[in-house]
């Protein structure tokens, strides 16, 4: 039985349990703490200091006593209203895997630069790439910025933190000979889904965009492809299961129109004659899941004797071939669905430099001929 007004209970396992106000949840409701003992007197003695300390903390820090994991769920619920399901899924996955294990049970008022630095160092020690660290860190920073807006904290400990810098990762495109070998292996295959490899190398489309490609988005007469959808596997709202989702591309710039090469026009015309689905690549009338397209890609790249390459390198291959043949960075950027030509220049820096070297070489030869 409970001692009236004291929140001390005699449990069925014969122990005594004491409950005290430990803080507040993100919605303002009381968060309780619990202690246990073998007697009423023991629990009562332990409760006194805990209650006093909790009261002092509440008076000093108010609403900022909410723990980060709970606050970030509140922030995430707001994000769900404005971001795409795939983005929400990415946020939730990174919170669960990389952020909550380190600072989930830390109250907002306790978060400081040293706490965030320790978390970043832990990420580095586990082998996370610098690009991944930047993405995860941005989630923490945005969630705490929202806490400032809601007047839970006065400053953001992420604001002045400088992330470690390292060498920029180079993109790896297939050489022309490797590309030809892969095309030959694909054309020898009967399974239609392997043809996604050629579509990627001839358009630079992302695998999710290829998976969600409908025939209605392909104009064979005008030889144009509209990128309107992406098909991805994302985490559910609960974060426990995944589901396939067909939705708009990752950004407004990803909505684009791509002209077909003659090779691609011939391939798609042939596939269209055999298709009985609204999707270019399908399974039982539904879009073909990206990981199934990835499976077929790895099957044919092994036949082409290409090791250590992934599907996204086909996009890099398309971009590299474009930049090798043209100096029009703006239109290459538009074809790729990049947010800006600057991003294209950054990602494909080596290809652009090689193009500039060729330009200088041509100029030098021309001057020698004049002399």
Beta strands, then each sheet from edge to edge (+ up, - down):
strand 1: 2-3
strand 2: 8-10
strand 3: 16-24
strand 4: 30-37
strand 5: 218-219
strand 6: 224-227
strand 7: 230-235
strand 8: 242-247
strand 9: 256-259
strand 10: 282-283
strand 11: 286-287
sheet 1: 1+ 2- 3+ 4-
sheet 2: 5+ 6- 9+
sheet 3: 7+ 8-
sheet 4: 10+ 11-
end
